[in-house]
């Protein structure tokens, strides 16, 4: 059974928004691009397409995603300018880079239960002066109730995320100025969450009596119920951050 073939990005990011982000980041002409928790590195590859002189490195621990990234790079003629590396990003020495991408992956830079603040300080050490960081980070649209949290992911707590205003304050405290602030729309969330499960949902509908069907059905139903609990509560911010000169 194939999975995630409907996903372009591993997060609520539309192709239209991605195009605008890439144009803005490419205008700074980065020579080196580092993607933390890159997955299959779709945005990384789009930046390299837009900046022919740039070279990129994607870091992740998921071998399947990395293999997909390598296939994508080869198909686009970018294999000679990008490396997908299977390793932890915690304490990485791969910076500084002119552009650092960290989309929904701040946990890759910190062991803290709420990793955002620590991850932002790590990102400041990974970006070169005059460079840019693109941070994709969750935030609460409003503080969820205990009942709402109980229906989300296991162990969900109000401290897992902060508000958008508090997230921007954390970025400033870590040594950045926000060049651009934008947030995922409900439509982007719905496209992502639907595409995340679509392959498996279609397979399950056609194989209801398969030996693996019961376990898969339980997992899909559980995730859908979790999504319905954080739908409209969990936001995703895309922050283009400029490091303050030290």
SEDOMAR-473522 format. One record per residue: residue number from 1; x, y, z of N, C-alpha, C in turn; residue in three letters. Coordinates in pm, 1 decimal. Example, Ala and Ser with C-alpha at 12.3 -4.5 7.8 and 13.67 -1.06 7.14 Angstrom:
BEGIN
SITE   n     n.xx     n.yy     n.zz    ca.xx    ca.yy    ca.zz     c.xx     c.yy     c.zz res
SITE   1   1319.0   -569.0    780.0   1230.0   -450.0    780.0   1320.0   -330.0    780.0 Ala
SITE   2   1285.0   -225.0    708.0   1367.0   -106.0    714.0   1290.0      3.0    787.0 Ser
***
This chain:
BEGIN
SITE   n     n.xx     n.yy     n.zz    ca.xx    ca.yy    ca.zz     c.xx     c.yy     c.zz res
SITE   1     83.8   -118.9      0.0      0.0      0.0      0.0     88.3    125.2      0.0 Unk
SITE   2     66.5    212.9    -94.7    140.0    339.1    -99.2     75.2    440.1     -4.9 Unk
SITE   3    156.1    529.5     49.8    105.9    631.5    141.1    163.9    768.0    104.6 Unk
SITE   4     87.7    870.7    136.6    132.4   1009.5    125.8    160.8   1053.8    -17.6 Unk
SITE   5    109.3    982.1   -117.0    133.7   1025.3   -255.0     56.3   1152.9   -288.2 Unk
SITE   6    -47.1   1185.3   -210.0   -124.7   1307.6   -235.3    -60.1   1430.6   -170.9 Unk
SITE   7     39.0   1408.8    -85.5    104.0   1519.7    -15.0    216.2   1579.1    -98.8 Unk
SITE   8    210.2   1710.6   -120.4    324.1   1780.9   -178.6    419.5   1824.0    -68.7 Unk
SITE   9    364.2   1880.6     37.0    441.7   1921.3    154.6    389.5   1845.1    275.7 Unk
SITE  10    476.3   1820.0    370.5    434.1   1750.5    492.2    386.5   1853.2    595.1 Unk
SITE  11    286.0   1928.4    557.8    229.4   2030.9    644.0    126.3   2110.9    567.4 Unk
SITE  12     52.8   2198.0    636.3    -52.1   2277.1    571.3      4.3   2394.7    491.6 Unk
SITE  13     63.6   2363.8    379.0    127.8   2463.6    294.3     81.9   2442.7    150.5 Unk
SITE  14     13.0   2541.3     94.8    -34.6   2531.1    -42.5     78.2   2563.0   -140.3 Unk
SITE  15     62.4   2514.5   -262.3    163.5   2543.1   -364.5    170.9   2692.5   -393.2 Unk
SITE  16     56.6   2761.0   -388.1     57.5   2905.0   -411.1    137.0   2979.1   -305.6 Unk
SITE  17    116.2   2945.3   -179.3    193.4   3009.1    -72.7    341.0   2973.7    -86.1 Unk
SITE  18    369.2   2847.7   -117.8    508.4   2805.1   -132.3    578.8   2884.3   -241.6 Unk
SITE  19    510.3   2909.4   -352.0    570.3   2986.6   -461.5    608.1   3126.3   -414.9 Unk
SITE  20    518.2   3190.5   -341.2    546.3   3325.2   -290.8    661.5   3324.1   -191.1 Unk
SITE  21    666.4   3223.4   -104.3    775.0   3212.3     -7.5    908.2   3193.3    -78.4 Unk
SITE  22    910.9   3104.6   -177.0   1035.8   3078.7   -249.7   1083.2   3204.5   -320.6 Unk
SITE  23    993.8   3279.4   -382.5   1033.1   3403.4   -449.7   1096.1   3501.0   -350.9 Unk
SITE  24   1038.3   3511.4   -233.1   1091.5   3603.5   -133.2   1228.3   3556.8    -83.5 Unk
SITE  25   1242.4   3427.2    -55.8   1370.5   3376.3     -7.0   1477.6   3380.0   -115.0 Unk
SITE  26   1440.0   3353.0   -238.7   1536.5   3352.9   -348.8   1591.2   3491.9   -375.9 Unk
SITE  27   1514.3   3594.9   -344.8   1558.8   3731.9   -369.3   1683.8   3765.7   -289.6 Unk
SITE  28   1708.9   3692.8   -181.2   1828.4   3716.4    -99.9   1950.2   3639.9   -152.7 Unk
SITE  29   1931.1   3562.5   -260.7   2037.7   3488.1   -329.8   2123.7   3404.1   -234.1 Unk
SITE  30   2062.2   3313.5   -160.0   2142.8   3228.2    -71.6   2233.4   3136.3   -151.1 Unk
SITE  31   2354.5   3116.8   -101.6   2447.3   3022.7   -165.3   2439.8   2885.3    -99.8 Unk
SITE  32   2400.7   2882.6     27.8   2388.9   2756.7    101.6   2252.3   2752.6    169.3 Unk
SITE  33   2188.4   2635.6    160.6   2055.6   2616.1    218.7   2059.2   2491.3    305.5 Unk
SITE  34   2012.9   2503.9    428.8   2006.9   2392.8    523.0   1861.8   2371.8    563.0 Unk
SITE  35   1813.1   2249.3    545.9   1674.6   2216.4    577.7   1673.8   2119.4    695.3 Unk
SITE  36   1623.3   2166.8    810.4   1619.1   2087.8    933.2   1488.2   2009.7    938.7 Unk
SITE  37   1497.5   1877.6    959.8   1377.0   1795.7    958.2   1311.0   1801.6    822.1 Unk
SITE  38   1391.8   1779.8    719.4   1353.9   1812.5    581.9   1245.8   1723.0    524.2 Unk
SITE  39   1226.1   1600.9    578.4   1137.4   1507.2    511.5   1188.6   1479.3    371.6 Unk
SITE  40   1102.9   1497.0    271.2   1149.3   1478.1    132.5   1193.3   1609.1     68.0 Unk
SITE  41   1197.0   1718.6    146.3   1264.7   1841.0    103.5   1202.0   1913.0    -14.6 Unk
SITE  42   1069.8   1912.1    -24.7   1006.6   1975.5   -140.6   1038.6   2124.3   -148.1 Unk
SITE  43   1029.2   2195.9    -35.8   1057.9   2339.5    -41.1   1206.2   2363.7    -67.4 Unk
SITE  44   1291.8   2282.7     -9.5   1436.0   2292.2    -35.9   1463.6   2280.0   -185.0 Unk
SITE  45   1404.1   2183.0   -250.8   1426.0   2162.7   -393.7   1372.3   2280.1   -474.7 Unk
SITE  46   1261.4   2337.6   -431.8   1206.7   2453.3   -503.7   1297.9   2574.8   -490.6 Unk
SITE  47   1359.0   2592.0   -374.0   1454.4   2701.7   -357.3   1575.0   2679.9   -448.2 Unk
SITE  48   1627.1   2559.0   -453.2   1742.1   2531.1   -538.9   1707.9   2549.7   -685.7 Unk
SITE  49   1585.6   2516.8   -724.4   1540.6   2543.6   -861.3   1545.3   2692.7   -891.5 Unk
SITE  50   1507.3   2773.6   -791.5   1497.0   2918.1   -811.8   1630.7   2989.2   -801.7 Unk
SITE  51   1729.5   2926.3   -736.1   1860.9   2988.7   -715.3   1967.7   2892.3   -767.3 Unk
SITE  52   2001.8   2900.9   -895.4   2092.0   2801.8   -957.1   2229.6   2793.6   -892.9 Unk
SITE  53   2274.0   2899.7   -826.8   2407.7   2897.0   -767.0   2406.4   2835.5   -626.1 Unk
SITE  54   2289.6   2802.3   -574.1   2278.9   2753.0   -436.7   2301.3   2602.8   -428.9 Unk
SITE  55   2352.0   2560.5   -313.7   2364.7   2419.2   -280.8   2290.2   2394.0   -150.8 Unk
SITE  56   2233.9   2274.0   -136.3   2150.4   2247.8    -20.8   2182.8   2118.2     50.6 Unk
SITE  57   2145.5   2115.4    179.7   2157.0   1995.7    261.9   2027.0   1977.6    337.5 Unk
SITE  58   1970.2   1859.7    327.5   1852.0   1825.5    404.6   1887.2   1722.7    510.1 Unk
SITE  59   1842.7   1746.9    634.0   1874.4   1659.3    747.0   1744.7   1603.9    804.0 Unk
SITE  60   1738.1   1472.4    817.7   1619.8   1407.4    874.8   1661.8   1268.7    920.8 Unk
SITE  61   1574.7   1203.5    997.7   1604.9   1067.7   1042.5   1514.5    964.8    976.6 Unk
SITE  62   1423.5   1008.2    889.8   1331.4    917.5    822.6   1390.0    877.1    687.3 Unk
SITE  63   1437.3    754.2    679.2   1505.7    708.4    557.9   1411.5    704.1    437.5 Unk
SITE  64   1285.9    671.3    460.7   1191.0    664.5    349.8   1168.1    801.9    289.2 Unk
SITE  65   1150.7    903.2    374.2   1134.1   1040.2    323.7   1260.1   1088.0    252.3 Unk
SITE  66   1376.0   1058.6    309.3   1501.5   1100.2    246.7   1517.8   1037.3    108.9 Unk
SITE  67   1478.6    911.2     96.8   1487.8    845.0    -33.0   1395.8    913.0   -134.2 Unk
SITE  68   1278.2    952.5    -90.1   1187.0   1026.4   -178.8   1249.4   1158.8   -219.4 Unk
SITE  69   1317.5   1225.3   -126.0   1385.5   1350.3   -158.7   1494.3   1331.7   -262.2 Unk
SITE  70   1571.4   1224.8   -249.2   1677.7   1198.3   -346.8   1619.6   1169.9   -484.7 Unk
SITE  71   1509.1   1096.8   -488.5   1444.1   1070.6   -617.7   1393.3   1200.2   -679.3 Unk
SITE  72   1335.7   1286.8   -596.8   1286.6   1414.6   -647.3   1399.4   1501.6   -700.0 Unk
SITE  73   1512.8   1501.6   -629.6   1627.4   1580.7   -673.5   1679.3   1529.7   -806.9 Unk
SITE  74   1687.6   1399.1   -822.0   1736.0   1341.1   -947.2   1641.6   1375.3  -1062.1 Unk
SITE  75   1511.6   1366.3  -1037.8   1413.6   1393.8  -1142.9   1419.2   1538.9  -1189.5 Unk
SITE  76   1461.2   1629.0  -1101.1   1467.6   1771.8  -1134.8   1605.9   1816.0  -1180.1 Unk
SITE  77   1698.8   1723.5  -1188.0   1834.3   1759.4  -1226.6   1910.1   1832.0  -1117.8 Unk
SITE  78   1874.2   1808.7   -992.0   1935.8   1880.0   -880.0   2024.6   1790.4   -794.2 Unk
SITE  79   2040.9   1664.9   -832.7   2113.0   1570.3   -747.6   2255.1   1615.0   -717.3 Unk
SITE  80   2317.9   1688.5   -808.0   2454.5   1734.7   -786.8   2465.7   1854.2   -694.0 Unk
SITE  81   2351.6   1913.3   -657.3   2355.0   2034.0   -572.7   2286.9   2016.0   -438.4 Unk
SITE  82   2244.9   1893.6   -406.1   2176.7   1873.1   -278.8   2216.3   1738.7   -220.4 Unk
SITE  83   2223.2   1735.5    -88.5   2255.3   1613.1    -14.8   2146.8   1592.1     89.5 Unk
SITE  84   2092.9   1471.6     95.4   1995.4   1434.3    196.8   2063.9   1341.2    295.8 Unk
SITE  85   2071.7   1385.3    421.8   2154.3   1318.3    521.4   2066.9   1260.9    632.2 Unk
SITE  86   2089.5   1134.0    664.1   2016.7   1067.7    772.0   2092.7   1086.8    902.6 Unk
SITE  87   2052.9   1186.6    980.4   2115.9   1211.0   1109.3   2028.7   1304.2   1192.3 Unk
SITE  88   2053.6   1305.4   1321.4   1983.0   1397.1   1410.3   2032.4   1539.5   1388.7 Unk
SITE  89   1942.9   1635.4   1405.4   1981.1   1775.7   1390.8   2023.5   1837.9   1523.0 Unk
SITE  90   2004.4   1767.5   1633.7   2039.6   1824.7   1763.1   2189.9   1840.7   1774.1 Unk
SITE  91   2232.6   1963.0   1798.1   2374.7   1992.1   1807.0   2447.3   1985.2   1674.5 Unk
SITE  92   2374.0   1992.8   1564.4   2437.1   1980.5   1433.6   2540.4   2090.2   1410.3 Unk
SITE  93   2646.5   2053.6   1341.4   2750.2   2150.0   1305.8   2745.1   2187.4   1159.6 Unk
SITE  94   2630.2   2167.0   1094.7   2621.6   2190.2    950.8   2600.1   2336.0    914.3 Unk
SITE  95   2579.6   2423.3   1008.2   2571.5   2564.6    977.0   2708.3   2630.7    987.8 Unk
SITE  96   2715.1   2763.1    966.5   2601.1   2846.8    929.5   2569.7   2837.8    779.5 Unk
SITE  97   2442.1   2854.4    747.7   2395.9   2855.9    609.2   2326.4   2989.0    582.2 Unk
SITE  98   2321.8   3026.3    456.1   2258.5   3152.6    419.0   2106.7   3147.3    435.1 Unk
SITE  99   2051.3   3028.7    422.9   1907.1   3008.9    441.2   1887.4   2879.9    517.8 Unk
SITE 100   1811.7   2887.9    627.6   1778.5   2770.3    706.7   1627.5   2752.7    705.4 Unk
SITE 101   1583.8   2635.4    664.7   1442.5   2599.3    664.6   1415.9   2506.5    782.1 Unk
SITE 102   1308.6   2532.6    854.8   1268.0   2444.8    964.5   1116.0   2447.6    968.8 Unk
SITE 103   1053.4   2356.3    897.6    908.0   2357.4    880.2    844.8   2246.7    962.4 Unk
SITE 104    781.0   2286.1   1070.3    717.1   2188.4   1156.6    814.4   2092.2   1220.7 Unk
SITE 105    937.4   2135.3   1242.1   1042.5   2043.7   1288.4   1125.5   2101.7   1402.0 Unk
SITE 106   1070.1   2194.1   1479.1   1149.4   2251.8   1588.0   1189.6   2145.6   1689.4 Unk
SITE 107   1109.4   2038.1   1700.4   1144.0   1930.1   1792.5   1274.2   1861.4   1753.3 Unk
SITE 108   1316.1   1875.8   1628.1   1441.7   1815.4   1583.8   1562.9   1886.3   1642.8 Unk
SITE 109   1542.5   2004.6   1696.7   1653.7   2084.1   1749.4   1656.2   2090.1   1901.5 Unk
SITE 110   1560.8   2025.3   1967.4   1550.0   2039.0   2111.4   1486.6   1915.0   2171.9 Unk
SITE 111   1528.1   1883.1   2294.5   1466.6   1774.0   2368.3   1358.4   1823.9   2462.9 Unk
SITE 112   1332.7   1953.9   2465.2   1232.8   2010.5   2555.8   1092.1   1968.6   2514.6 Unk
SITE 113   1002.0   1960.9   2612.6    862.6   1927.4   2583.2    799.2   2033.8   2494.3 Unk
SITE 114    834.1   2160.2   2518.0    789.4   2271.6   2433.6    915.0   2331.5   2371.0 Unk
SITE 115    953.3   2284.8   2252.8   1088.0   2310.7   2200.6   1108.7   2444.8   2132.1 Unk
SITE 116   1005.9   2527.1   2116.7   1015.9   2641.4   2027.4   1127.2   2738.1   2065.3 Unk
SITE 117   1132.0   2777.8   2192.0   1230.9   2877.9   2233.4   1372.9   2826.1   2212.9 Unk
SITE 118   1398.1   2704.0   2256.6   1531.9   2646.7   2241.4   1567.6   2629.7   2093.9 Unk
SITE 119   1468.7   2588.4   2013.7   1493.1   2570.0   1870.7   1527.2   2701.9   1803.2 Unk
SITE 120   1461.5   2809.5   1841.9   1490.2   2940.4   1782.1   1633.1   2983.6   1812.8 Unk
SITE 121   1679.5   2960.0   1933.2   1818.7   2994.2   1965.9   1914.8   2908.3   1884.5 Unk
SITE 122   1880.5   2780.9   1865.1   1964.4   2695.7   1782.0   1966.0   2744.3   1637.6 Unk
SITE 123   1853.2   2787.2   1587.9   1845.2   2837.5   1450.6   1928.7   2964.2   1433.5 Unk
SITE 124   1932.6   3048.6   1536.4   2016.1   3169.4   1526.1   2161.9   3132.1   1509.1 Unk
SITE 125   2204.9   3021.2   1569.0   2342.2   2977.6   1552.4   2369.8   2906.7   1420.8 Unk
SITE 126   2263.2   2871.0   1348.7   2279.7   2797.4   1223.9   2271.5   2885.1   1100.3 Unk
SITE 127   2227.8   3010.9   1116.0   2211.6   3099.2   1000.7   2323.0   3203.1    997.6 Unk
SITE 128   2372.5   3231.1    879.6   2478.6   3329.9    864.0   2422.0   3470.7    876.5 Unk
SITE 129   2507.0   3565.4    914.2   2465.4   3705.5    918.7   2419.2   3748.4    779.6 Unk
SITE 130   2306.7   3816.7    774.0   2251.5   3858.3    646.4   2164.7   3752.6    580.5 Unk
SITE 131   2156.6   3633.9    643.5   2077.4   3525.4    588.0   1932.1   3531.8    631.7 Unk
SITE 132   1861.9   3421.6    614.4   1721.1   3413.3    650.9   1693.0   3276.1    711.1 Unk
SITE 133   1595.5   3274.7    800.9   1537.5   3150.7    853.0   1390.8   3150.0    816.6 Unk
SITE 134   1344.4   3039.3    763.9   1200.0   3019.6    746.1   1157.0   2917.2    849.2 Unk
SITE 135   1077.8   2961.3    944.7   1028.2   2874.5   1051.2    880.5   2848.6   1029.3 Unk
SITE 136    843.8   2722.1   1019.3    703.5   2682.5   1020.9    673.4   2624.5   1157.3 Unk
SITE 137    588.5   2689.8   1234.4    569.2   2651.3   1374.3    422.0   2658.1   1412.1 Unk
SITE 138    376.8   2558.3   1486.5    239.9   2557.8   1535.2    217.8   2663.2   1642.9 Unk
SITE 139     94.7   2709.3   1653.2     56.5   2802.9   1759.3    -91.9   2782.5   1787.4 Unk
SITE 140   -135.1   2827.1   1904.1   -276.7   2818.6   1938.3   -350.2   2941.9   1886.9 Unk
SITE 141   -457.1   2919.1   1811.3   -544.2   3029.6   1772.8   -611.6   3088.1   1896.6 Unk
SITE 142   -644.8   3003.0   1990.6   -687.6   3041.5   2124.5   -650.4   2926.9   2216.7 Unk
SITE 143   -643.8   2953.0   2345.6   -606.5   2847.4   2439.1   -715.2   2741.0   2443.1 Unk
SITE 144   -681.8   2616.6   2413.9   -783.7   2510.9   2414.7   -826.5   2474.8   2556.7 Unk
SITE 145   -947.8   2425.3   2568.2   -998.0   2379.7   2697.1   -940.6   2241.8   2728.0 Unk
SITE 146   -954.3   2199.8   2853.0   -907.8   2066.7   2891.2   -982.0   1959.0   2812.9 Unk
SITE 147  -1111.1   1979.1   2789.8  -1188.5   1881.5   2713.5  -1137.9   1872.6   2569.8 Unk
SITE 148  -1104.7   1986.3   2511.3  -1051.3   1985.6   2374.3   -915.7   1918.9   2368.3 Unk
SITE 149   -831.3   1947.9   2465.4   -698.6   1886.7   2469.4   -707.5   1735.9   2484.6 Unk
SITE 150   -805.6   1690.3   2560.4   -820.4   1546.2   2583.6   -850.1   1470.4   2455.4 Unk
SITE 151   -902.5   1539.2   2354.6   -934.0   1474.4   2228.2   -826.1   1487.5   2123.0 Unk
SITE 152   -713.6   1552.5   2157.0   -605.0   1572.6   2061.3   -504.5   1458.2   2071.3 Unk
SITE 153   -379.1   1484.5   2039.6   -276.8   1381.4   2044.8   -252.1   1340.7   2190.7 Unk
SITE 154   -200.0   1220.3   2214.5   -176.2   1175.6   2351.9    -86.5   1271.5   2428.8 Unk
SITE 155   -130.0   1308.9   2547.6    -51.8   1397.8   2632.2    -57.8   1543.6   2593.0 Unk
SITE 156   -148.9   1580.6   2504.2   -158.7   1720.4   2460.6   -183.6   1812.6   2579.1 Unk
SITE 157   -112.5   1925.3   2581.1   -129.2   2023.0   2687.6   -127.8   2164.1   2632.6 Unk
SITE 158   -183.7   2256.1   2708.1   -188.1   2395.0   2662.7    -48.8   2453.1   2643.8 Unk
SITE 159     50.1   2399.2   2714.4    187.1   2451.0   2703.4    261.0   2398.6   2581.0 Unk
SITE 160    197.6   2310.1   2502.8    264.3   2256.2   2383.8    292.9   2365.6   2281.8 Unk
SITE 161    207.6   2468.3   2280.0    223.7   2578.5   2185.7    193.1   2709.7   2257.2 Unk
SITE 162    229.0   2818.4   2192.4    197.7   2952.0   2243.0    110.3   3022.6   2139.9 Unk
SITE 163     70.0   3143.8   2170.1     -6.0   3222.9   2073.5     87.1   3274.1   1964.2 Unk
SITE 164     29.0   3325.2   1856.8    110.6   3381.6   1748.9    191.9   3500.2   1800.0 Unk
SITE 165    130.5   3585.5   1881.2    203.0   3700.5   1935.7    321.1   3655.4   2021.4 Unk
SITE 166    298.7   3552.6   2104.2    406.9   3502.0   2189.2    515.5   3435.2   2105.4 Unk
SITE 167    476.6   3368.9   1997.7    574.8   3306.1   1908.9    666.0   3411.4   1846.9 Unk
SITE 168    610.3   3521.7   1802.9    690.9   3629.5   1746.8    783.6   3689.5   1853.1 Unk
SITE 169    733.9   3701.5   1976.4    819.0   3751.5   2084.7    936.8   3657.8   2108.5 Unk
SITE 170    912.7   3526.8   2103.5   1021.0   3430.4   2121.9   1125.7   3444.0   2012.2 Unk
SITE 171   1080.5   3469.6   1889.4   1174.8   3488.1   1778.8   1262.5   3611.0   1800.6 Unk
SITE 172   1201.6   3718.3   1846.3   1277.3   3840.9   1873.4   1376.8   3818.1   1987.2 Unk
SITE 173   1332.0   3749.8   2092.1   1420.4   3721.8   2205.9   1538.9   3634.5   2166.1 Unk
SITE 174   1520.4   3551.5   2062.8   1628.2   3462.1   2018.7   1726.8   3530.8   1925.0 Unk
SITE 175   1700.5   3656.4   1888.3   1795.6   3729.7   1804.6   1753.0   3749.1   1660.9 Unk
SITE 176   1621.7   3753.7   1637.5   1569.2   3774.4   1503.1   1478.0   3896.5   1498.3 Unk
SITE 177   1458.5   3946.0   1376.6   1349.9   4039.1   1346.8   1262.3   3970.7   1240.9 Unk
SITE 178   1129.9   3978.7   1259.4   1040.7   3911.2   1164.1   1021.6   3993.0   1036.4 Unk
SITE 179   1074.2   3940.7    927.1   1055.6   4007.7    798.1    915.0   3985.5    744.6 Unk
SITE 180    862.0   3866.8    766.2    731.6   3833.3    708.6    660.9   3735.2    800.5 Unk
SITE 181    532.3   3761.4    825.5    451.2   3674.4    909.7    326.7   3633.5    833.2 Unk
SITE 182    302.4   3504.0    823.2    181.8   3454.3    757.6    139.8   3324.9    824.0 Unk
SITE 183     12.8   3291.6    809.8    -39.7   3172.3    875.6   -122.5   3089.9    778.1 Unk
SITE 184   -119.9   2957.9    799.5   -195.7   2866.8    714.8   -344.9   2891.5    728.3 Unk
SITE 185   -415.2   2881.1    617.6   -560.1   2895.2    618.3   -624.7   2761.9    655.0 Unk
SITE 186   -753.3   2767.7    687.7   -826.5   2644.9    715.4   -826.4   2553.9    593.1 Unk
SITE 187   -834.3   2612.9    474.0   -832.2   2532.7    351.5   -699.5   2458.3    336.7 Unk
SITE 188   -588.7   2522.6    373.6   -458.7   2455.4    367.1   -451.7   2340.1    466.6 Unk
SITE 189   -506.0   2360.1    585.6   -511.1   2252.5    684.1   -594.7   2135.8    632.7 Unk
SITE 190   -709.9   2167.1    574.4   -797.3   2060.0    527.5   -734.0   1982.2    412.2 Unk
SITE 191   -664.8   2052.6    324.5   -595.8   1983.9    215.3   -487.8   1892.0    270.4 Unk
SITE 192   -411.2   1940.8    366.8   -304.6   1860.3    424.8   -359.3   1738.0    497.6 Unk
SITE 193   -454.9   1758.7    587.4   -505.6   1647.2    666.2   -577.2   1543.9    579.5 Unk
SITE 194   -648.2   1589.2    478.2   -714.4   1495.3    387.6   -611.6   1416.2    308.6 Unk
SITE 195   -512.7   1485.7    252.4   -410.2   1418.6    172.5   -325.4   1324.1    257.2 Unk
SITE 196   -308.6   1357.2    384.5   -227.5   1274.7    474.6   -283.1   1132.6    485.5 Unk
SITE 197   -416.2   1120.0    481.6   -477.6    989.4    501.1   -541.7    932.0    375.1 Unk
SITE 198   -547.8   1009.6    268.5   -629.0    971.6    153.0   -591.1    835.7     93.9 Unk
SITE 199   -462.3    810.7     73.2   -420.4    683.7     14.2   -469.7    565.3     96.7 Unk
SITE 200   -454.6    575.5    227.1   -493.3    465.2    314.1   -644.6    451.9    324.4 Unk
SITE 201   -716.0    564.3    322.2   -861.8    558.4    326.4   -916.8    487.5    202.5 Unk
SITE 202   -862.7    519.5     87.6   -908.3    456.6    -36.7   -876.1    306.8    -35.0 Unk
SITE 203   -756.3    272.3     11.5   -719.3    130.8     20.2   -813.1     57.4    115.1 Unk
SITE 204   -842.0    117.5    230.3   -927.0     53.0    329.9  -1067.8     30.7    276.3 Unk
SITE 205  -1119.5    126.7    201.5  -1253.1    111.3    144.3  -1259.6     -7.4     48.5 Unk
SITE 206  -1149.1    -34.7    -19.4  -1145.6   -145.5   -114.7  -1102.1   -278.0    -56.4 Unk
SITE 207  -1054.4   -277.6     68.4  -1005.4   -400.1    131.9  -1056.4   -409.6    275.9 Unk
SITE 208  -1187.8   -403.4    297.1  -1240.0   -400.4    434.8  -1214.7   -527.3    514.4 Unk
SITE 209  -1189.9   -639.4    445.6  -1169.8   -766.7    515.2  -1024.3   -811.3    516.2 Unk
SITE 210   -934.5   -724.6    473.3   -792.4   -759.4    473.7   -745.8   -779.0    618.3 Unk
SITE 211   -647.6   -866.8    641.4   -598.2   -888.0    778.6   -548.0   -761.1    846.4 Unk
SITE 212   -499.3   -665.6    769.2   -447.9   -541.1    827.7   -554.9   -433.4    841.6 Unk
SITE 213   -677.7   -462.2    797.5   -780.3   -357.6    789.4   -822.1   -306.1    926.2 Unk
SITE 214   -838.6   -394.5   1022.9   -888.4   -351.3   1154.0   -792.1   -253.3   1220.3 Unk
SITE 215   -663.4   -285.3   1217.3   -563.8   -196.1   1279.2   -557.7    -62.4   1206.9 Unk
SITE 216   -560.5    -67.0   1074.5   -555.3     57.3    997.5   -680.1    141.0   1020.8 Unk
SITE 217   -795.5     77.0   1023.7   -921.4    149.7   1047.4   -917.0    222.3   1181.1 Unk
SITE 218   -868.3    153.8   1283.6   -860.3    215.6   1416.3   -767.3    336.1   1414.9 Unk
SITE 219   -654.1    322.5   1345.3   -557.6    433.3   1340.7   -611.7    552.5   1262.9 Unk
SITE 220   -674.5    527.4   1150.2   -730.6    636.6   1070.1   -843.8    706.6   1143.2 Unk
SITE 221   -929.9    628.9   1206.4  -1042.0    689.4   1280.1   -991.3    771.9   1397.8 Unk
SITE 222   -886.5    721.7   1465.3   -830.9    794.8   1577.8   -772.0    927.4   1533.0 Unk
SITE 223   -695.3    926.0   1422.7   -634.6   1050.7   1374.8   -741.6   1149.9   1329.6 Unk
SITE 224   -843.6   1101.2   1262.2   -949.6   1191.5   1216.6  -1017.7   1260.3   1335.4 Unk
SITE 225  -1043.0   1184.6   1441.7  -1106.2   1243.2   1560.3  -1013.8   1345.2   1626.2 Unk
SITE 226   -884.4   1316.9   1628.7   -788.6   1413.6   1683.1   -789.7   1541.7   1600.5 Unk
SITE 227   -786.8   1526.6   1468.0   -790.0   1643.1   1379.3   -915.0   1726.1   1404.4 Unk
SITE 228  -1029.2   1662.1   1418.6  -1152.8   1735.9   1442.0  -1148.5   1814.3   1573.3 Unk
SITE 229  -1067.0   1768.1   1667.9  -1053.4   1840.0   1794.5   -959.2   1958.6   1783.8 Unk
SITE 230   -852.4   1948.4   1702.3   -763.6   2065.1   1690.9   -793.5   2151.5   1569.3 Unk
SITE 231   -887.5   2110.2   1486.5   -927.5   2190.3   1369.8   -978.6   2327.2   1416.2 Unk
SITE 232   -917.3   2431.7   1365.1   -954.1   2567.5   1403.7   -888.0   2617.1   1530.1 Unk
SITE 233   -821.5   2527.9   1603.5   -751.1   2566.1   1726.0   -600.6   2572.2   1705.6 Unk
SITE 234   -548.4   2472.7   1635.7   -404.7   2468.0   1608.6   -376.0   2541.1   1478.3 Unk
SITE 235   -297.6   2645.5   1486.2   -256.4   2718.8   1367.3   -114.9   2681.1   1327.0 Unk
SITE 236    -76.3   2724.4   1209.7     61.8   2706.9   1162.9    111.4   2840.0   1109.2 Unk
SITE 237    216.4   2891.7   1170.3    276.4   3017.8   1126.7    397.3   2989.3   1039.6 Unk
SITE 238    413.8   3069.4    935.5    533.5   3066.1    852.4    601.8   3201.5    869.8 Unk
SITE 239    712.2   3200.0    943.0    783.4   3322.7    977.6    914.2   3330.3    900.8 Unk
SITE 240    932.4   3436.2    824.2   1061.2   3463.2    760.3   1137.4   3555.4    854.3 Unk
SITE 241   1248.0   3506.8    907.1   1320.0   3574.4   1015.5   1457.9   3620.4    966.4 Unk
SITE 242   1493.9   3742.1   1006.7   1624.5   3800.3    974.0   1708.3   3803.8   1101.0 Unk
SITE 243   1827.4   3743.8   1101.5   1910.5   3747.5   1221.0   1964.1   3888.5   1248.5 Unk
SITE 244   1955.6   3928.6   1374.4   2012.6   4056.9   1416.4   2164.4   4040.5   1425.1 Unk
SITE 245   2237.7   4132.2   1369.0   2384.2   4125.0   1372.3   2434.8   4128.2   1515.2 Unk
SITE 246   2533.0   4044.6   1541.6   2588.9   4037.6   1677.7   2712.4   4124.6   1688.4 Unk
***
